[in-house]
């Protein structure tokens, strides 16, 4: 396995362990993904492992080619039809699954897992830190022109400045926070109050 594949496997193992220990009420708690509970996020994360390509294309066609609409419908349906244990077990059983998002490569797969994992752990207030080597891959991808265009977060006049590792991006008024929280900012998420610092923090909290 390549280093990036090992990082993906490690991230899925870590998340599966966290999910397996969650009390049942946490699965129905809201995540940072607007409109999704924890169970919808996990259903979405595991969709690539459960859907064949023909089924994926069928679901996409039903949504008239709108991936956002398709993923929302499938996440809600699958979250309702599977138990929390089944969803967590699916993630655990597929730590070495070779899925890659179209055009994103393995770096995109790692980013997908890390950001959605943070959607869960940050929303639940869990003190989980993504290992720095994985996080640097994610930050590198999110700050490419493709990554910035995908999420469309307005960072004009702002410098993102991590306060736990040596990393900055952009120029302007500093917005500081943990590197993984800044990855969420780049991904268009709104964070709980108190995690970001700077004049512009209210825009992203």
C-alpha positions as CSV (number, residue, x, y, z in Angstrom):
1,X,0.0,0.0,0.0
2,X,1.1,3.6,-0.6
3,X,1.5,6.0,2.2
4,X,-1.8,7.8,1.3
5,X,-3.7,4.5,1.2
6,X,-2.3,3.7,4.7
7,X,-3.5,7.1,5.9
8,X,-7.0,6.4,4.5
9,X,-7.1,3.0,6.2
10,X,-5.9,4.6,9.5
11,X,-8.5,7.3,9.3
12,X,-11.3,4.9,8.7
13,X,-10.2,2.6,11.6
14,X,-10.0,5.6,13.9
15,X,-13.5,6.8,12.9
16,X,-15.0,3.3,13.1
17,X,-13.7,3.0,16.7
18,X,-15.2,6.4,17.6
19,X,-18.5,5.5,16.0
20,X,-18.7,2.1,17.7
21,X,-18.4,3.8,21.1
22,X,-21.1,6.4,20.5
23,X,-24.2,6.2,22.6
24,X,-27.3,5.7,20.5
25,X,-28.6,9.3,21.1
26,X,-25.5,10.7,19.4
27,X,-26.4,9.1,16.1
28,X,-29.4,11.4,16.0
29,X,-27.5,14.5,16.9
30,X,-26.9,17.2,14.3
31,X,-23.6,17.2,12.4
32,X,-21.9,20.1,10.8
33,X,-23.4,19.0,7.5
34,X,-26.5,21.2,7.3
35,X,-29.7,19.1,7.6
36,X,-27.8,15.8,8.4
37,X,-27.6,14.0,11.6
38,X,-24.5,11.8,12.4
39,X,-26.3,8.8,10.9
40,X,-26.8,10.5,7.6
41,X,-23.1,11.5,7.5
42,X,-22.0,8.0,8.1
43,X,-24.5,6.6,5.5
44,X,-23.0,9.1,3.0
45,X,-19.5,8.2,3.9
46,X,-20.2,4.5,3.3
47,X,-22.2,4.8,0.2
48,X,-19.2,4.2,-2.1
49,X,-18.6,0.8,-0.4
50,X,-22.3,-0.3,-0.7
51,X,-23.2,1.0,-4.2
52,X,-22.0,-0.7,-7.4
53,X,-21.3,1.6,-10.3
54,X,-24.6,0.6,-12.1
55,X,-26.6,1.4,-9.0
56,X,-24.7,4.7,-8.5
57,X,-25.5,5.7,-12.1
58,X,-29.1,4.6,-11.7
59,X,-29.5,6.8,-8.6
60,X,-27.8,9.7,-10.3
61,X,-30.1,9.4,-13.3
62,X,-33.1,9.5,-10.9
63,X,-31.8,12.8,-9.6
64,X,-31.4,14.1,-13.2
65,X,-27.7,14.2,-12.8
66,X,-27.7,16.3,-9.7
67,X,-25.2,14.7,-7.4
68,X,-26.1,16.8,-4.3
69,X,-29.8,15.9,-4.6
70,X,-28.9,12.2,-5.1
71,X,-26.5,12.0,-2.2
72,X,-29.0,13.7,0.1
73,X,-31.8,11.3,-0.9
74,X,-29.6,8.2,-0.6
75,X,-28.1,9.3,2.8
76,X,-31.5,9.9,4.3
77,X,-32.9,6.6,3.0
78,X,-29.9,4.5,4.0
79,X,-29.7,6.1,7.4
80,X,-33.3,5.1,8.0
81,X,-32.9,1.6,6.7
82,X,-29.6,0.6,8.5
83,X,-28.8,0.5,12.2
84,X,-26.0,2.5,13.7
85,X,-24.0,-0.7,14.2
86,X,-24.4,-1.7,10.6
87,X,-23.2,1.7,9.4
88,X,-20.2,1.6,11.7
89,X,-19.3,-1.9,10.7
90,X,-19.5,-1.0,7.1
91,X,-16.9,1.7,7.6
92,X,-14.7,-0.7,9.6
93,X,-14.9,-3.5,7.1
94,X,-13.8,-1.2,4.2
95,X,-10.7,0.5,5.6
96,X,-8.8,-0.7,2.5
97,X,-11.5,-0.1,0.0
98,X,-9.9,1.6,-3.1
99,X,-12.7,4.1,-3.8
100,X,-11.6,7.4,-5.1
101,X,-13.9,10.4,-5.9
102,X,-14.0,11.3,-9.6
103,X,-10.9,13.5,-10.3
104,X,-9.9,13.5,-6.7
105,X,-7.6,10.5,-6.4
106,X,-6.7,9.0,-3.1
107,X,-6.0,12.4,-1.7
108,X,-9.7,13.2,-2.4
109,X,-10.7,10.0,-0.6
110,X,-8.7,11.0,2.5
111,X,-10.2,14.5,2.4
112,X,-13.7,13.0,2.1
113,X,-13.2,10.8,5.2
114,X,-11.4,13.5,7.3
115,X,-13.8,16.3,6.7
116,X,-16.9,14.1,7.2
117,X,-15.3,12.7,10.3
118,X,-14.8,16.2,11.6
119,X,-18.4,17.0,10.7
120,X,-19.3,14.4,13.4
121,X,-16.6,14.8,16.1
122,X,-16.6,18.6,16.2
123,X,-20.4,18.7,16.2
124,X,-20.5,16.2,19.1
125,X,-17.8,18.1,21.0
126,X,-15.4,15.1,21.0
127,X,-11.7,15.9,21.6
128,X,-10.4,14.1,18.5
129,X,-7.3,15.4,16.7
130,X,-6.7,14.3,13.1
131,X,-3.0,13.2,12.8
132,X,-0.9,15.9,11.3
133,X,0.3,13.9,8.3
134,X,-3.2,13.3,7.2
135,X,-4.3,16.8,7.9
136,X,-1.5,18.3,5.7
137,X,-2.6,16.2,2.8
138,X,-6.2,17.5,3.3
139,X,-5.1,21.1,3.6
140,X,-2.9,20.9,0.5
141,X,-5.9,19.6,-1.5
142,X,-8.4,22.1,-0.2
143,X,-6.1,25.1,-1.1
144,X,-5.6,24.1,-4.7
145,X,-7.6,26.1,-7.3
146,X,-9.8,23.1,-7.8
147,X,-10.4,22.7,-4.0
148,X,-11.2,26.4,-3.5
149,X,-13.6,26.4,-6.5
150,X,-15.4,23.3,-5.3
151,X,-16.4,24.7,-1.9
152,X,-16.5,28.4,-3.0
153,X,-15.7,29.7,0.5
154,X,-15.0,33.5,0.4
155,X,-11.6,34.0,2.0
156,X,-10.9,37.4,0.5
157,X,-8.9,39.6,2.9
158,X,-8.3,36.7,5.3
159,X,-5.2,34.8,6.3
160,X,-5.9,31.4,7.8
161,X,-3.3,30.8,10.5
162,X,-3.1,27.5,12.4
163,X,-2.3,27.8,16.1
164,X,-1.3,24.2,16.6
165,X,0.9,23.4,13.6
166,X,3.0,25.6,11.3
167,X,0.6,26.4,8.5
168,X,-0.9,29.5,6.9
169,X,-2.9,30.3,3.8
170,X,-4.0,33.5,2.2
171,X,-3.3,37.1,3.2
172,X,-5.1,39.7,5.2
173,X,-6.6,39.8,8.6
174,X,-5.6,36.7,10.5
175,X,-8.3,34.0,11.3
176,X,-6.6,31.6,13.7
177,X,-7.7,28.2,15.0
178,X,-6.6,24.6,15.1
179,X,-5.5,23.4,11.6
180,X,-8.4,20.9,11.4
181,X,-10.9,23.7,12.2
182,X,-9.4,25.7,9.4
183,X,-9.9,22.7,7.1
184,X,-13.5,22.9,8.0
185,X,-13.6,26.6,7.1
186,X,-12.1,25.8,3.7
187,X,-14.8,23.2,3.3
188,X,-17.6,25.7,3.9
189,X,-18.6,24.6,7.3
190,X,-19.9,26.8,10.2
191,X,-18.1,26.0,13.4
192,X,-19.3,26.1,17.0
193,X,-18.5,29.4,18.8
194,X,-15.1,29.8,20.4
195,X,-13.1,27.6,18.0
196,X,-11.9,30.5,15.8
197,X,-10.3,33.8,16.7
198,X,-10.0,37.0,14.7
199,X,-12.2,39.8,13.5
200,X,-13.8,37.6,10.8
201,X,-14.5,34.6,13.1
202,X,-18.3,35.4,13.1
203,X,-18.5,34.8,9.4
204,X,-17.5,31.2,9.9
205,X,-19.1,30.3,13.3
